[in-house]
Amino acid sequence: MRTILEISEMSLSLVQSRALLGLEAARVTVEVHLANGLPSFTLVGLADVEVKEARERVRCAIQNSGLEFPNNKRITVNLAPADLPKDSGRLDLPIALGILAASGQIDGQRLEEYEFAGELSLSGALRPVRGALAMALTLVGTPVPACLVLPPGSAEEAALVPDVRVYRAHHLLDVVRQFAAGGVELAEPPEPAANTWCRLEPTAVVHQAAQADMADVKGQATAKRALEIAAAGGHSLLLVGPPGSGKSMLAQRFAGLLPAMSPEECLQSAAIHSLSGRFKLEHWGQRPTCSPHHSASAVALVGGGSPPRPGEISLAHHGVLFLDEFPEFNRAALEALREPLETGTITIARAARRAEFPARFQLIAAMNPCPCGYLGSAAHHCRCTPDQIARYQGRLSGPLMDRIDLHVEVPALPARDLLRAPPGESSADMRSRSAAARQRAQLRQGKPNQALAGQEIDQYAQLDAATSQFLQTAATRLGWSARSAHRTLKIARTIADLAASATIELVHAAEAMQYRQAGQSAL
């Protein structure tokens, strides 16, 4: 005869899972207790509506899988810690396993070394969940890393992280078979050939996919030179020109000028996309280019919600954020870019929680010089009044424009020159030069030139006397702020790296000053 203690232990089970809070995957313990009393199914622990709906999904999945659901028991499910918000259907699988363990159908002690996540369909099939990469990254470096059990799609994401054991299961029965208690007979899954339990080996990094080539852009030598400088130093860039001059075409090819991503950068970028449910294995190793519509809100750009989710600037981490029709964006959305452009991170604070997302992106913005787009054009007459032009250009604040390193005019190319011009220089050639310049900066200071701050600028700029005097005179006459002067120095340092020069010479400083003035003359 079993003792009261044995019966109590059998009616209580613990299953481990994870909940997402920013890029962190906090541990969640699913506690399930079965007791005598009025039959009920209670779920507690700050669960969102999606989690509370798991009661019906779990009940149907267990019954349709041929397993026994304890309808005559009082079921209490606690998601600990109680003050941690839980959302989505990722806890369906651990809740179902907890009920089966508490009812004695699977061995609860064997679940201790595993962590589970997955949404259940009514038939018992497992569906993918967001944030699988974040879960796997959390396990890296832990003293005794647990095994992850995930659905198809999510398991392949988690397997990208080395040194983490990941198992894939297609159906609830696939999991139950691995932990079934003695004497329990299991029904066959609906599709035995497709439902398997297997361990996934770490996935090798795929080479960067081919992108649109800069050779498609004819002419625009100045804009291409500015793009090469931006790629070499990690600088932000504003393209100003009339409609059809090639601004969008140039920006869409900019990612092809950036160096290949390191394995760490690949994991960080993929983890952010996994949080938003936008990760695809075929994009692994490819620098992202995010181009939100100009009607996007500030929350869409910087992130938000409860619990907080990443926005477009975080999805563009280690990649490119392209904002076309720059002045048409909401003013609040544009001003929200000011801090991330400086710090490379975005902190979303709420009353109860705060989350920090990385946002080390390269901003490429494009705009027309006026509402009609033809201010200063020789081929078309501008129809805008001075007041209209002033209001249009006034949508971009001075502090925001001050944070954009390179301002470049992109004039319209005449049709005769466009048809006769040969193909431009390829992205591969431009990428090789920018990568070599970035490597020089990395060996010298351990970071791109754009990331230099404070005394590092003076330490690594290495100006000669004539160049220093030239920049001081230019800053005084043009009324530059301290930020403008420092950004000009960093641009000049990048130009010197492209020329393989150890010091910033006068010609490098003069070219850098032109890129700070080109956009101002157009505006």
N, C-alpha and C positions, 0 to 999 in steps of 0.2 A: 504494500500500500504506500502510495506517495505521501510524503509529509506536506504540511501546509506551506513550508518554505519552498519546496520543489514546485508546487503548483503556482506559487507567487512568481518564482523566477521564470516559469514557462509563459506566464501571461504578460510579461514585460520584456520588451526587446529594444535594442539601440542600433540604429543604422546611421552611418556617416555620409554627409553630402556637403555641398558648398553653395553659398549665396553670394551674389555679385554686389559689390559696393565700389563703384569706380573700376579701376583695374585690379583691385584686390578681390580675392575669392575667399571670403571668411568661412570658417568651418561651421557647419550646422549639424547638430545631433538630432535625429528624428527619433523621438521616444514614443513608443506605442504601448498602451496598456489595455488589456481586456479584463473586464470585470462583470460580475453578475449584476443584474438590475434591468431597468427598462431599456430595451434595445435602442441605441443611438450611435451616432458617429460625430464626435466633436473634434474640431481642429483648432488649436490655440497656438500663440507664438508670433503675433504681429504678422499674420499672413495676409497678403493682398487678395483681391477678388479672384485672380487667376489661380492662386494656390487653394483657396477655399473650394473652388469648383473641382479640385482634385478628388473630393469625396465621391462624386458620381463616376468620374473616369476610373478611379481605382476599383470601385465596386464592380462595375461592368467588366473591366479588364480581367479581374480575378475570376469572375463567374464564367466568362466566355472562354477562358483558358482551361476550363475543366478543373479548376481548383475550388477549394471550399472557402466561402466568405462567411465569417462568424456573424450571421444575422441576428442571432439570439443573445448577443453580448453588448455590453456598453463599451464602445470603442473610444478611447481618448488618445489623440495624437498631439504631442507637444513638439514644437520646432524651437529648439534652444540654440543660442540665447534668445530670450523673449523680446529684447529691445532691438534686435537686428531685423530690418525690413526684408521680407522675402517676396519675390515676384516670379512670374512666369510658371510654366508647368514642369520645371526641372526636378521638383521634389515628388513627382508622381511615382517614379520607380522606387525610391527609398521608402515612401509611405507604404506602398504595396508590399515590399519585402518585410517591412516592420510588422505589418499585420500577419503575414504568413509565418514569420518567426515567432510572434507571440502566440499564435494558434498551434505551433508545433509542426507545421508543414515543412519548414526548412530549419537548418541548424543555425541558430543565431550566433553562436560563438565563432563560427567560421567567417562571419561577415566583418569581424573586427579589423582585418587587414585591408579592407576595400572601402572605396568611396564610390557612390552611385549618383548618377544624374540622368534624367531622361523623361520625356513626356510620353504618357501612355495613350494609345487609342482605345476605343471601346472593345476592340478585338484582342487587345493585349500587345499589339505591335508597338515598337518603340520609335519615337520621332525625335529628330535632332533638337538641341537646345543651344541658346546663345552662350558665349563665354567659355567654350571648352578649352581654348588656349590659355585663358587666364587661370583656369583651374589647374592645368598642367604646370604652368609657370610657378604657381604658388608652391607646388610640391618640390620644386628644385631646391636642393640644399637642406631639406629637412632631414633630421637624424635617421628616421625610419620612414622613408616615403611609402605611402599607401598605393595600392593599385587602383586605377580608375576604370570603372565600367560605364561605357557610354554607348549611345545609339549610333547607327551608321550616319556618316556625315560629321558628327561631333567627334567620334573616335579618330577619324583621319586627321582632324585638326590637332587634337591633343598629341597625336603620334609625331607631330613635327618637332616637339620638344624632346631633346635627348635625355637619357637617363631617367625616364618616367615610364613605368609599366602601364600599358593601356590595353584594355580588352574591349572588343566590340560585340554587342549582342543585338540581334534583330527583334527578338520577341521576349516577353516576360518569361515564357517557359524556358528559353535558353539560359536565363540567369538562374531560375529555380532549379534546373537540373544540376547546376554546379554545387548547390548548397542544400539539396534535398535531404530531409531527415530520413532515417531508416524506416522502411515499411510503408513509405508514401508512394503511391502509384500515380504517375503523371500521364496526362493525355498527350497525344501527338499534336504539334503545332499545325495551324491551317496549311502552311506551305513548308514542309520539312526541308526541302532542298535549298530554300532561300534563308532559312533561319538557322544561323550557326553562331557558335561562340568561338572566338579566336583572339589570340594576342597579336597586336599590330607592332611591327618593327619600326624604329625611327625612320622617317622619310628623308631621303637625301634632298639637298637644296637644288632646285631647278634653276637653270640659267635664265637670266632676264629675257623676257619675250621681246620679239622685234616690235619696234614702235615706228610711227610716222617719221620720215627722214627729213632733215633740214634742207636737203638738196631740192626738195619740192618748192622751196621759197626762192624766187628769183629776185635779184637786187637786194635792197635793204641791208647794205653792208654795215651801216652804223648800228642798226638794231641787232644784227647778228653778233657784232662785236660786244655789245652790251650784254646779250644773253650769255656769251662765253665768259665774260667777267663775272656775271652773277652765278654761273655754275661753278666757277673756280673758287669763289670766295664765300658762297652761301648768301649772297645779297638779295634783297627784295628789289622789285623792278616795276616801274610804271611806264606803259606804252601809251603815247598820245598821238592820235592821228585821225584822219577822216575815214568815213565808212569805206570798206573794201580795200584798205591799204595793206592788209595782211597781219593785223595785230593778233587776231584769234589764231590764225595759222601758225604764227611764230610761237605763241604761248603753248599751244597744244603739242608742240615738238620740243619744248624745253626739257621735259623729263629725260629725253634721249641724250642730253648733254651731261647728265649727272653720272657720277661713278656708280659702279655696281654696289648693291647693298651688302653689308656684312651680315653674317648669320644672326648676330644680336639685333641689328636693325630690322631684319626680316621678321623675327619673332615679335618685336615690339609693335611693328606696323600690323602684322596679322592679328595680334591679340586685340588691338583696338577695333579692327574690322569685325572680329568675332563677337565682340560685345554688342555691336549694332546689328549683327546678323547679315553682314554684307561680305563676309570673307569667302573667297573662292580659291580652291587649290590651284587652278590654272594661273592665278595672279601671284602665286608665291614667288618672291624674289624680284618683283617688279615694283618700281617706285610708284606710289599712287599719285594720281592727278585728280583733284576734286574741283569741280566747277559748278557751284550752286547757282541757281537762278537769282536774278537781282531782286526778286520779291521775297527772298529768304529772310526770316526774322533773326533777331539777335540770338535767341535760344537755338535756332537751327545752326547758326555759325559756331557759337562757343560751347554749346551743349547745355543740358539742363534736365528738368523733369524730376520725378520722385519715384524711385531712386534715380540719381543723376546718370545720364548717358552722354557719351561723347558727341560733340558736334563736328561740323565739317573741318574745322581747323585741327582737331585731333585726328580725324580720319586722314588728313593730309600729312601727318607726322612722318618725317623723313622723306617727304615728297613735295608736291607742288599744290598750292591753292591758287586757282585761277579765277579771278573775279572780273568778268566781262561787264561792260556798261557800269563802271565803277561808281560814278556819282548817282546812279539810279538806285543803289542799295539804300535801305533804311539807315537814317543817320545814327540811330542807336546801335545798329549792327556794325557799322563801320568803326564807331568809336570803341566798340568792344574789342577790336583787333589791336588796340594800342599796347596793352600790357603783354599779350602773348608775343608780339613782334619783338619785345625787349627781353622777356624772360624765358620764352620757349615752353612755358607751362600755362595751364589755365586751372584755376581753383573755383569750383562751384560750391557755394556755401548755402545750406538750407538751415532752418531752425534747429533740426535734430541731427542732421548729418552734413558732412562736407566731403567732397571727392576732388582729387587732383588728377588731371589728365595731361600727358605730354602734348606739346603743340609746337615742335621744332620744325616748322614748315618754311618753304620759300614762297613768298607772295609774288604773284605776277598779276598785275592789274592792267586793264585796258579801258580807255575812255576816248570820247570825241572831245575836241576842243570847245564845242559849243552845242546847244540843243539840236541845231540842224546838222552839225557835224562838219561844216565846210569853212570854218573860220581860217583864214590864211591860205585857202586853196586857190591855185591859179586856174583850175578847170571849172570850178563852180562858184557861184556868188553866194555869200553868206546872207541869209535872210533875218538873222537874229539882231535884236536891238542891244545896245550896251547893257541895259538893265537885265535883260534875259541872260546874256552871257555872264554877267556878274553873279546872278542868282544861281546859275548852273554850276559855275566853278566854286561858288561859296559853299556848296554842299560838302566839299572836302575841307575839313578843318586843317589849320596850320600844324597842330601837333601830329596829326596823322600823316600829312605829307612830309613832315620832317623825319618821320621814322622810315620812309621808303628811300632806300639808298640811291637807286639809279632812276633818273627821269629821262626818257628818250622819246624824241619825235620820230614818228613813222609816217613819212609823206607818201602820198599816193603815187604809184608808178604809172607813167604814161603807157597807153596801150601799145604803142610801137616798140617801146623798150621792153615791155613785158613779153611780147611775141618773139623778139629777136634775142633776148637774153639767154645765155646758156644756163644749164642747171647749176644751182648753187653748190657750195661746199657741203659735203656730207656730214651727218651727225657724228659718225665715227671719228672723223678727223678732228672735229671740234672737241669731242669728248676726250680724245687722247691728250690734247693740250690742256684742257681744264683739269683733267685728272692729275696730270703731272704737276700743275701749279698747286692744286690742293694738297698733293703729297708733300711738296716743299713746305707748305705752311704747317702740315701735320708734324713733320719731322722737326721743325723749328720751335713750335709752340704747343703742339698737341691738340689743336682745335682749328677750325676754319677761321679766316680773318674776320668774318662778320661777328663771331662770338667773342672777340677781344673786348675787354672792358678795363676801365680804370688805368692803372699803371702799366698794364700789359701793352696798351697802345703805344705809350712812349718807349717801352722797352724794345718792342719788335718793329716799330716803324723805321728806325734807323735813317733819319733825314740828314742830308748834308746842310751846310749853312745856307746856301743859295735857295734850296727848296723850302727850307723852313721860313725864310724871309718872304718868299713868294706866297706861301699859304697864309702867313700872317697878314700880309697886305690885302690879299683877296678876301679873307674873312672880314676884315675891317670895312672894306669898301662895299661889300655885298651884304653886310649886316647879318652874317651867319650866327646862329646860335651855337652853343658849345657842342650840342649833339650833331649839328651839321658839319662842324669842323672835324669832329672825331670820325664821322662816317666818311667824309672825304679822305681822311688819312687811311682808313681801312680799305677803301676802294683803290687808292693809290698803291697800297701794299699788295693787293691782289694783282694789279696791273704789273707791278714789278716782278711778282712771282711768275706771271705768264711770260715775262721777258727773261726769266732766269737770272734776275738781278738781285744781289744781296742787299742793296740799299735802294731807297726810293729816290729816283732822280727827278730832275725838273720836268722832263717830258712826261713822266708817269703822273706827277701831281697835276700838270696842266690838263691831261686827258680826264683825270678823275674830276676836276673842277667843272669840266664841260658837262659831265653827266649829272651833276647837281644843278646845273643851270638850264639844261635843254628843256626840261618840262616847264620851268618857270617862264621861259620865253614864249612857249606855246600857250600857256595859260594867262 
